[in-house]
Amino acid sequence: MSKGIEKNKNSNYDHLKYSRKPLVNDITKVDKAITECKELISIYVKSIETARKNKSWKNT
């Protein structure tokens, strides 16, 4: 077997091994992180909207 095929075979095997394992043990931590990210994005978006509104207000 050529090196490229052997390397591919091992790589595919590794992917299959890892796909069987859960990425995290405690899904609630992931849910909390997702919620926090959404909140931070909302704050960021709101601050951009406020900055744009203030900029247009100053230009009038």
Backbone as a ProteinNet text record, in pm:
[ID]
protein_1_A
[PRIMARY]
MSKGIEKNKNSNYDHLKYSRKPLVNDITKVDKAITECKELISIYVKSIETARKNKSWKNT
[TERTIARY]
84.8	0	89.3	52.1	133.9	116	214.5	210.2	85.9	47.4	-68.9	-196.6	-214.4	-334.9	-333.4	-216.1	-204.2	-235.2	-183.6	-207.2	-356	-418.9	-562.1	-644.2	-607	-679.8	-672.3	-552.7	-537.2	-614.1	-611.5	-683.3	-833.2	-885.7	-1028.4	-1064.5	-976.4	-1000.4	-1005.1	-911.5	-909.9	-1038.3	-1085.6	-1210.8	-1327	-1330.3	-1438.1	-1428.6	-1307.9	-1290.1	-1343.4	-1304.8	-1344	-1493	-1553.2	-1696	-1780.8	-1724.3	-1797.9	-1792.1	-1698.1	-1681.7	-1758.8	-1825.6	-1890.5	-1784.6	-1813.5	-1718.3	-1713.2	-1824.6	-1829.3	-1909.3	-1877.4	-1950.2	-2073.8	-2065	-2174	-2231	-2342.6	-2402.6	-2454.1	-2482.5	-2533	-2427.7	-2301	-2194.6	-2193.7	-2218	-2223.3	-2342.9	-2456.7	-2576.8	-2554.4	-2487.8	-2458.4	-2365.4	-2266.7	-2172.4	-2243	-2333.3	-2408.7	-2495.8	-2563.3	-2647	-2563.6	-2448.3	-2361.5	-2313	-2279	-2235.5	-2346.9	-2468.8	-2582.2	-2603	-2589.6	-2606	-2497.4	-2374.2	-2264.3	-2282.8	-2330.8	-2357.1	-2466.1	-2570.5	-2678.4	-2626.8	-2541.1	-2482.9	-2399.7	-2320.6	-2234.5	-2317.5	-2421.7	-2508.6	-2576.9	-2626.9	-2694.5	-2598.6	-2473.4	-2376.9	-2344.7	-2340.9	-2319.2	-2438	-2558.9	-2678.3	-2678.7	-2644.4	-2640.5	-2535.2	-2418.3	-2310.8	-2352.4	-2419.1	-2465.4	-2571.6	-2661.8	-2767.1	-2705.7	-2610.5	-2544.5	-2464.8	-2403.4	-2325.4	-2417.4	-2530.5	-2623.1	-2687.2	-2708.5	-2766.1	-2669.1	-2539.3	-2439.3	-2422.8	-2448	-2430.7	-2547	-2655.9	-2771.3	-2765.9
-117.7	0	123.9	224.1	345.4	426	512.9	593.3	681.1	742	830.3	758.6	638.5	560.7	517.5	474.1	431.8	547.7	665.5	783.5	819.1	812.8	841.4	743	616.5	513.1	539.4	571.5	600.2	725.3	826.3	950.1	923.8	846.4	813.7	734.6	642.6	564.4	655.5	750	843.9	925.5	971.8	1048.7	964.5	838.9	751.4	728.7	713.1	695.8	816.9	936.3	1058.1	1087.1	1043.8	1070.8	989.6	885.8	804.2	861.3	951.8	1006.5	1137.6	1159.1	1289.5	1398.1	1515.3	1624.9	1684.7	1683.1	1736	1640.2	1641.4	1555.4	1624.3	1755.1	1829.6	1930.1	1895.5	1979.5	2111	2116.5	2241.5	2351.6	2314.7	2414.7	2473.5	2389.1	2436	2528.3	2489.8	2573.7	2710.5	2713	2840.2	2925.4	2861.9	2935.5	2992.3	2915.5	2962.7	3081.6	3071.4	3181.7	3307	3290.9	3405.9	3468.4	3384.8	3436.6	3516.2	3463.7	3535.3	3670.4	3672.8	3798.6	3898.8	3851.4	3940.6	3994.8	3910.3	3954.9	4061.3	4040.9	4139.8	4273.7	4269.5	4393.1	4462.2	4386	4440.5	4505.6	4435.6	4488.2	4616.3	4616.2	4734.8	4852.9	4827.4	4937.8	4994.6	4910.7	4959.7	5044.5	4996.4	5073	5209	5211	5336.5	5430.4	5376.6	5459.8	5519.6	5441.6	5493.1	5600.7	5577	5675	5804.7	5795	5914.1	5986.9	5912	5973.5	6051.7	5993.1	6063.1	6181.7	6172.8	6282.8	6401	6372.7	6479.6	6547	6475	6529.3	6618.2	6619.6	6702.1	6839.7
0	0	0	-78.3	-83.7	45.1	71.6	195.1	202.1	87.8	86.1	124.3	69.7	99.8	246	293.8	433.2	528.4	495.7	579	579.2	461.8	450.4	531.7	522.9	595.2	745.5	794.7	937.5	977.2	892.3	920.1	928.6	834.6	836.1	960.9	999	1120.1	1242.5	1250.1	1362.7	1368	1252	1248.2	1299.3	1259.5	1306.2	1457	1508.5	1653.4	1728.6	1682.3	1752.8	1738.7	1629.7	1610.8	1708	1766.3	1862.5	2003.3	2028.4	2162.7	2174.9	2287.6	2307	2322.5	2269.3	2278.7	2418.5	2486.9	2623.5	2710.6	2838.2	2931.7	2987.5	3005.4	3068.1	2968.7	2907.6	2803.2	2860.7	2991.3	3049.3	3043	3052.1	3039.4	2898.7	2800.4	2661.5	2643.5	2698.5	2688.4	2752.6	2867.5	2933.8	2848.5	2788	2702.8	2580.1	2521.2	2404.6	2443.6	2557.2	2604.9	2627.2	2690.1	2715	2584.1	2486.5	2355.9	2288.9	2294.6	2235.5	2303.3	2436	2509.3	2471.2	2460.4	2421.8	2280.5	2190.4	2053.1	2053.7	2133.3	2142.1	2193.1	2294.1	2347.6	2240.8	2169.8	2064.6	1953.8	1909.6	1803.5	1850.3	1972.9	2026.1	2035.5	2074.3	2084.2	1946.4	1844.9	1707.7	1663.2	1690.8	1654.2	1723.8	1851.5	1927.3	1871	1839.5	1783.6	1650.2	1567.2	1437	1456.3	1551	1577.5	1629.6	1720.4	1775.2	1667.8	1578.6	1471	1377.6	1341.9	1252.1	1323.7	1453.4	1530.4	1534.2	1547.1	1551.7	1415.9	1308.1	1173.2	1129.9	1205.2	1165.1	1224.8
[MASK]
++++++++++++++++++++++++++++++++++++++++++++++++++++++++++++

